[in-house]
Amino acid sequence: MYHKIQFFIALFFVSLYSFSQEGIAVYSDYLSDNYYLIHPSMAGAANCDKIRLTARKQWFDQTDAPSLQTLSYNGRVGERSGVGVILFSDKNGYHSQKGMKLTYAHHIMFSRDDIDLNQLSFGVSADFFQSQLDETEFLQSGDWDPIINGTIVQKDAYFNLDIGASYNYLDFYVHGTVKNAIETRRDIYTEYESDNLRKYLLSAGYVFGDKDRILWEPSLLFQLVDQTKEKSIDVNMKAYKSFDFGRLWGALSYRRSFDGAEYLSGSGVSSQKLQYITPIIGVNYKQFMFAYTYSYLSGDVNFDTAGFHQITLGIDLFCKREKYECNCPAIN
């Protein structure tokens, strides 16, 4: 019985982390110089075009554990436009999805000259998804369920939109995004699933320090699921150290949900909230970037003691403009 309680608590936390997720779940990979992955308004916002490849794996010792791979590109077109594309593959047990996001962003500069950063950006992504549900192993125990065929792999394709805005002013930035802005239904699931997959993201940060020694970047990310009103917040700190070859950096992220799950503890009932601790380390060598991310789920009840591992590879291309005079690593 205790192991069943562990399992259902773990499922609750996974659902909090990516509830009603049509598309790419919001993890901590945006801290690996990858804000475009969650904010479409950041397409083409930086000084260089950026290619980023991520591979994420959870619970290495569990069969059919969640895994996610993304490949993204974004860059500036002309003086005021940015474009981007994201390809992804996400698998979680019997459910998997593949998709593509095509992004256009418009950037408005309020700077006094070419080296002052004062940029307001708007972006929209057209999202194309294909979801798949493998029912071929559902009924191996011999049980019968009228809504499960048990012999087929169901597939269906969907469309949605992400819209957002960003403001980058010298060492300060703020981003807001609405993911899955329009209602859609995945026909391979039952009528009990909501059409509303909308999620709101709001993030902000500030960079300070001596660029010849160490730069510090505290930031926050707030998430709200529209249908269920589930909320969570990331509290992040990132540090940068410049060298002749490039830049070494590290980050620490703490994610906490505002919603908890109740479970039996001895003779009473306890409550546990989602808590993720995520250290990240990365290096920029010339135009190349490498980062490793490890996430650990804390709390008394866990599905598995193993953490979540992610590798990010990147390359910056076609740097077009003189760097801005600011502590703004995501832009310069």
C-alpha positions as CSV (number, residue, x, y, z in Angstrom):
1,M,0.0,0.0,0.0
2,Y,2.8,2.4,0.9
3,H,4.4,1.9,-2.5
4,K,1.1,2.7,-4.3
5,I,0.9,5.9,-2.3
6,Q,4.5,6.8,-3.4
7,F,3.5,6.1,-7.0
8,F,0.4,8.3,-7.0
9,I,2.2,11.2,-5.2
10,A,4.9,11.0,-7.8
11,L,2.3,11.1,-10.6
12,F,0.8,14.2,-8.9
13,F,4.1,16.0,-8.9
14,V,4.8,15.1,-12.5
15,S,1.4,16.5,-13.4
16,L,2.2,19.7,-11.6
17,Y,5.5,20.0,-13.5
18,S,3.9,19.5,-16.9
19,F,0.1,19.6,-16.4
20,S,-2.0,19.4,-19.6
21,Q,1.3,19.8,-21.5
22,E,0.7,20.1,-25.2
23,G,4.2,20.9,-26.4
24,I,7.4,21.4,-24.5
25,A,7.3,21.2,-20.8
26,V,8.8,24.1,-18.9
27,Y,11.9,22.8,-17.2
28,S,15.0,24.8,-16.1
29,D,16.8,24.6,-19.5
30,Y,15.9,28.3,-20.2
31,L,18.8,29.1,-17.8
32,S,21.2,27.5,-20.3
33,D,21.1,30.6,-22.5
34,N,17.9,29.3,-24.0
35,Y,15.1,31.8,-23.2
36,Y,13.7,31.4,-26.7
37,L,12.7,27.9,-25.8
38,I,9.9,29.3,-23.5
39,H,9.5,32.9,-24.7
40,P,8.8,33.4,-28.5
41,S,9.5,37.2,-28.2
42,M,13.2,36.3,-27.7
43,A,13.6,35.0,-31.2
44,G,16.3,37.2,-32.8
45,A,16.6,39.4,-29.7
46,A,20.3,38.6,-29.2
47,N,23.4,39.9,-31.0
48,C,24.0,36.5,-32.6
49,D,21.9,33.7,-34.2
50,K,21.7,30.8,-31.8
51,I,21.4,27.0,-32.3
52,R,20.7,25.0,-29.2
53,L,20.3,21.2,-28.8
54,T,19.1,19.7,-25.5
55,A,18.7,16.1,-24.4
56,R,16.9,15.4,-21.1
57,K,16.4,12.0,-19.3
58,Q,14.6,11.3,-16.0
59,W,15.0,8.2,-13.8
60,F,17.6,6.3,-15.7
61,D,16.8,3.0,-13.8
62,Q,13.0,3.2,-14.7
63,T,11.5,1.7,-17.9
64,D,9.8,4.2,-20.2
65,A,10.9,7.1,-18.0
66,P,10.3,10.6,-19.4
67,S,12.7,11.9,-22.0
68,L,12.8,15.1,-24.0
69,Q,15.0,16.3,-26.9
70,T,14.8,19.7,-28.5
71,L,16.6,21.4,-31.4
72,S,16.1,25.2,-31.8
73,Y,17.4,28.0,-34.0
74,N,16.6,31.7,-33.7
75,G,18.1,34.8,-35.3
76,R,17.6,38.4,-36.5
77,V,16.3,39.1,-39.9
78,G,16.8,42.7,-41.0
79,E,16.8,45.5,-38.3
80,R,13.6,44.8,-36.5
81,S,12.5,41.2,-37.1
82,G,13.5,37.8,-35.7
83,V,12.6,34.3,-36.7
84,G,13.0,30.9,-35.0
85,V,12.1,27.2,-35.2
86,I,12.0,24.5,-32.5
87,L,11.8,20.8,-33.2
88,F,11.1,18.5,-30.3
89,S,10.4,14.9,-29.3
90,D,8.9,14.1,-25.9
91,K,8.2,10.6,-24.5
92,N,6.6,9.7,-21.2
93,G,5.6,6.0,-20.8
94,Y,2.8,5.1,-23.2
95,H,2.4,8.8,-24.3
96,S,4.7,10.5,-26.7
97,Q,4.6,13.6,-28.9
98,K,6.6,15.3,-31.6
99,G,6.2,18.8,-32.8
100,M,7.5,22.0,-34.4
101,K,7.2,25.6,-33.5
102,L,7.6,28.4,-36.1
103,T,8.2,31.8,-34.6
104,Y,8.2,35.4,-35.7
105,A,9.2,38.3,-33.4
106,H,9.2,42.0,-33.9
107,H,11.8,44.2,-32.0
108,I,11.4,47.9,-31.3
109,M,14.5,49.8,-30.2
110,F,14.3,52.9,-28.0
111,S,18.0,53.2,-27.7
112,R,19.9,56.5,-28.0
113,D,22.6,54.9,-30.0
114,D,23.8,51.4,-31.2
115,I,25.4,50.4,-27.9
116,D,22.6,51.2,-25.5
117,L,20.1,48.3,-24.9
118,N,16.5,49.4,-24.7
119,Q,14.4,46.9,-26.6
120,L,10.8,46.0,-26.6
121,S,9.9,42.7,-28.3
122,F,6.7,40.9,-29.3
123,G,6.6,37.3,-30.6
124,V,4.2,34.6,-31.7
125,S,4.8,30.9,-32.4
126,A,2.7,28.6,-34.5
127,D,2.8,25.2,-32.9
128,F,2.2,21.9,-34.7
129,F,2.0,18.7,-32.6
130,Q,1.4,15.0,-33.1
131,S,0.5,13.1,-30.0
132,Q,0.6,9.3,-29.8
133,L,-0.9,6.9,-27.3
134,D,0.3,3.3,-27.4
135,E,-2.5,1.1,-26.1
136,T,-0.9,-2.2,-27.1
137,E,0.3,-3.1,-23.6
138,F,-2.6,-1.6,-21.6
139,L,-4.6,-4.9,-21.2
140,Q,-1.9,-7.5,-20.8
141,S,-3.2,-8.4,-17.4
142,G,-6.5,-9.5,-19.0
143,D,-8.6,-6.7,-17.5
144,W,-11.1,-5.1,-19.8
145,D,-11.9,-1.4,-20.1
146,P,-14.6,-0.2,-22.6
147,I,-12.7,3.0,-23.5
148,I,-9.4,1.2,-24.3
149,N,-8.9,-0.8,-27.5
150,G,-5.8,-2.5,-26.3
151,T,-4.5,-3.4,-29.8
152,I,-3.8,0.0,-31.5
153,V,-1.5,3.0,-31.4
154,Q,-3.6,6.1,-31.5
155,K,-2.3,9.3,-33.2
156,D,-3.7,12.7,-33.8
157,A,-2.3,16.1,-34.9
158,Y,-3.0,19.5,-33.3
159,F,-2.3,23.2,-33.7
160,N,-1.9,26.0,-31.2
161,L,-0.3,29.4,-30.6
162,D,2.2,30.8,-28.1
163,I,2.3,34.6,-27.8
164,G,4.6,36.8,-25.7
165,A,6.5,40.0,-25.1
166,S,9.9,40.9,-23.7
167,Y,11.6,44.1,-22.5
168,N,15.4,44.2,-22.2
169,Y,16.7,47.4,-20.7
170,L,20.5,47.5,-20.0
171,D,21.0,45.0,-17.2
172,F,17.3,44.3,-16.5
173,Y,14.8,42.1,-18.4
174,V,11.2,40.9,-18.1
175,H,9.3,38.3,-20.2
176,G,5.7,37.3,-20.4
177,T,4.3,34.4,-22.4
178,V,0.9,32.7,-22.9
179,K,1.5,29.1,-24.0
180,N,-1.2,27.2,-25.8
181,A,-3.3,30.4,-26.2
182,I,-6.2,28.8,-28.1
183,E,-8.4,25.9,-26.9
184,T,-7.9,22.6,-28.5
185,R,-8.9,19.0,-27.9
186,R,-6.8,15.9,-28.2
187,D,-9.2,13.4,-29.7
188,I,-7.1,10.4,-28.7
189,Y,-8.1,11.0,-25.0
190,T,-11.5,10.9,-23.4
191,E,-14.1,13.7,-23.1
192,Y,-13.0,14.3,-19.5
193,E,-9.8,16.1,-20.5
194,S,-10.1,19.9,-20.7
195,D,-9.8,21.8,-24.0
196,N,-8.0,24.5,-22.1
197,L,-4.2,23.8,-22.1
198,R,-3.3,27.5,-21.5
199,K,-0.4,28.3,-19.3
200,Y,1.0,31.8,-18.3
201,L,4.7,32.5,-17.8
202,L,6.2,35.6,-16.3
203,S,10.0,35.9,-15.7
204,A,12.3,38.7,-14.7
205,G,15.9,39.1,-13.8
206,Y,18.8,41.6,-13.2
207,V,22.5,41.3,-13.8
208,F,25.0,43.1,-11.6
209,G,28.7,42.9,-10.6
210,D,32.1,43.5,-12.2
211,K,32.3,42.1,-15.7
212,D,36.1,41.7,-15.2
213,R,35.5,39.6,-12.1
214,I,32.1,37.9,-11.5
215,L,28.6,38.8,-12.7
216,W,25.6,37.8,-10.7
217,E,22.1,37.3,-12.2
218,P,19.2,36.7,-9.8
219,S,15.9,35.8,-11.6
220,L,12.4,34.5,-11.1
221,L,10.0,32.5,-13.2
222,F,6.3,32.3,-12.2
223,Q,3.9,29.7,-13.9
224,L,0.1,29.6,-13.7
225,V,-2.0,26.8,-15.3
226,D,-5.3,28.5,-16.4
227,Q,-7.7,25.6,-16.0
228,T,-6.6,24.3,-12.6
229,K,-5.0,27.5,-11.2
230,E,-1.9,25.5,-10.3
231,K,1.0,27.8,-9.6
232,S,4.7,27.4,-9.1
233,I,7.8,29.7,-8.9
234,D,11.5,29.3,-9.8
235,V,14.0,31.3,-7.7
236,N,17.3,31.4,-9.6
237,M,20.8,32.6,-9.1
238,K,23.4,32.5,-11.9
239,A,27.1,33.6,-11.9
240,Y,29.5,34.3,-14.8
241,K,33.2,34.5,-14.9
242,S,35.0,35.7,-18.1
243,F,38.3,34.2,-19.3
244,D,40.4,34.7,-22.4
245,F,38.8,31.7,-24.1
246,G,35.2,32.7,-23.3
247,R,33.0,32.4,-20.2
248,L,32.5,29.9,-17.3
249,W,29.1,30.1,-15.6
250,G,26.9,28.2,-13.1
251,A,23.4,28.5,-11.8
252,L,21.2,27.2,-9.0
253,S,17.4,27.0,-9.4
254,Y,14.8,26.2,-6.8
255,R,11.3,25.4,-8.0
256,R,8.4,25.3,-5.5
257,S,4.7,24.7,-6.2
258,F,2.0,26.6,-4.3
259,D,-0.2,23.4,-4.4
260,G,0.4,20.3,-2.4
261,A,-0.6,16.6,-2.4
262,E,-1.9,14.9,0.8
263,Y,-0.7,11.4,1.7
264,L,-1.0,9.0,4.7
265,S,1.9,9.3,7.1
266,G,1.6,6.9,10.1
267,S,-1.7,7.5,11.7
268,G,-2.1,11.0,10.2
269,V,-2.2,12.9,6.9
270,S,0.7,14.9,5.7
271,S,1.0,17.3,2.7
272,Q,3.9,17.7,0.3
273,K,4.6,20.3,-2.3
274,L,6.7,20.1,-5.4
275,Q,10.3,21.1,-4.7
276,Y,13.0,20.9,-7.3
277,I,16.6,21.8,-6.7
278,T,18.6,22.3,-10.0
279,P,22.3,23.1,-10.3
280,I,23.6,23.9,-13.7
281,I,27.2,24.4,-14.9
282,G,28.2,25.6,-18.4
283,V,31.0,27.0,-20.5
284,N,31.1,29.3,-23.5
285,Y,34.2,28.6,-25.6
286,K,34.5,31.1,-28.5
287,Q,31.2,30.6,-30.3
288,F,30.4,27.2,-28.7
289,M,28.4,26.5,-25.6
290,F,28.1,23.4,-23.4
291,A,25.9,23.0,-20.2
292,Y,25.0,20.1,-17.8
293,T,21.8,20.3,-15.7
294,Y,20.8,18.1,-12.8
295,S,17.4,18.3,-11.1
296,Y,16.6,16.7,-7.8
297,L,13.1,16.2,-6.5
298,S,13.2,16.7,-2.7
299,G,10.5,15.6,-0.2
300,D,9.6,12.5,1.9
301,V,7.7,10.8,-0.9
302,N,9.5,10.3,-4.2
303,F,8.9,7.9,-7.1
304,D,12.6,7.4,-7.4
305,T,15.7,8.8,-5.7
306,A,17.5,9.3,-9.1
307,G,17.5,12.8,-10.5
308,F,16.9,14.3,-13.9
309,H,19.9,14.8,-16.2
310,Q,20.2,17.2,-19.2
311,I,22.9,18.1,-21.7
312,T,22.7,21.3,-23.7
313,L,25.0,22.0,-26.7
314,G,25.0,25.3,-28.6
315,I,26.7,27.5,-31.2
316,D,26.4,31.2,-31.9
317,L,26.5,32.3,-35.5
318,F,26.5,35.4,-37.7
319,C,27.1,38.0,-34.9
320,K,25.9,41.1,-36.7
321,R,26.2,44.1,-34.3
322,E,28.6,45.6,-31.9
323,K,27.9,44.4,-28.4
324,Y,25.8,46.5,-26.2
325,E,27.4,48.3,-23.2
326,C,25.5,46.4,-20.5
327,N,25.7,43.3,-18.4
328,C,23.2,41.3,-20.5
329,P,24.6,37.8,-21.3
330,A,21.3,36.7,-23.0
331,I,21.6,39.5,-25.5
332,N,25.4,40.0,-26.0
